[in-house]
Amino acid sequence: MKKITQTCAVAAIWVGLAQAANACTVCMGGDGTVGEAANGAIFVMLGVLATVLGFISTVGYLIVRKGQLPLPPHAELVRSLAGINID
């Protein structure tokens, strides 16, 4: 019974706090320079995110491409002299 009472009390507090929460004027669609600045900041962050993800995918592509290149002649010579046959 004590557990149910505690759960109900926490739920009542949670509902009461949710009704008291208000968004800022920028989120509610207020006009002004603050809203324009927030929109600009969001687009800058999206641009930075796209650039970083682009660099990461480029590095991954270059690693895969380098892994598919044939061995240089000196490495093939060493393999043949050592008797290593990995095919």
C-alpha positions in Angstrom: 0.0 0.0 0.0 2.9 2.3 0.8 4.4 1.8 -2.7 1.1 2.7 -4.4 0.8 5.9 -2.3 4.3 7.0 -3.2 3.7 6.3 -6.9 0.5 8.3 -6.9 2.3 11.2 -5.1 5.1 11.2 -7.6 2.6 11.1 -10.5 0.6 14.0 -9.1 3.8 16.2 -8.6 4.9 15.3 -12.2 1.5 16.3 -13.7 1.5 19.5 -11.6 5.0 20.5 -12.8 4.2 19.7 -16.5 1.3 22.1 -16.4 3.5 24.9 -15.0 6.1 24.6 -17.7 6.2 27.3 -20.3 8.2 27.7 -23.5 10.3 30.7 -24.2 9.1 33.4 -26.7 11.5 32.1 -29.4 10.0 28.6 -29.2 6.4 30.0 -29.2 7.0 31.9 -32.4 7.9 35.3 -31.1 9.3 37.7 -33.7 12.5 39.6 -33.3 16.3 39.3 -33.6 16.5 36.5 -31.0 14.4 34.2 -33.2 16.5 35.0 -36.3 19.7 34.4 -34.3 18.4 31.1 -33.0 17.6 30.0 -36.5 21.0 31.0 -37.8 22.7 29.1 -34.9 20.7 26.0 -35.8 21.8 26.1 -39.4 25.4 26.7 -38.5 25.3 23.6 -36.2 23.7 21.6 -39.0 26.5 22.7 -41.4 29.2 21.8 -38.9 27.6 18.4 -38.3 27.3 17.7 -42.1 31.0 18.8 -42.5 32.2 16.5 -39.8 30.2 13.5 -41.0 31.5 14.2 -44.5 35.1 14.1 -43.3 34.4 10.9 -41.4 32.8 9.1 -44.4 35.7 10.4 -46.7 38.3 8.9 -44.4 36.4 5.6 -44.3 36.2 5.5 -48.1 39.9 6.2 -48.4 40.8 3.5 -45.9 38.6 0.9 -47.8 40.1 2.0 -51.1 43.7 1.8 -49.8 42.9 -1.7 -48.5 42.0 -2.9 -52.0 45.2 -1.7 -53.6 47.8 -4.4 -54.6 50.9 -4.8 -52.6 54.0 -2.8 -53.6 56.7 -4.9 -55.4 59.1 -4.9 -52.4 56.4 -6.3 -50.1 55.6 -9.1 -52.6 59.3 -9.9 -52.8 59.5 -10.2 -49.0 56.5 -12.4 -49.0 57.8 -14.7 -51.6 61.2 -14.9 -49.9 59.6 -15.7 -46.5 57.3 -18.3 -48.0 54.2 -16.5 -46.9 51.3 -17.3 -49.2 48.1 -15.5 -48.2 45.6 -15.6 -51.0 
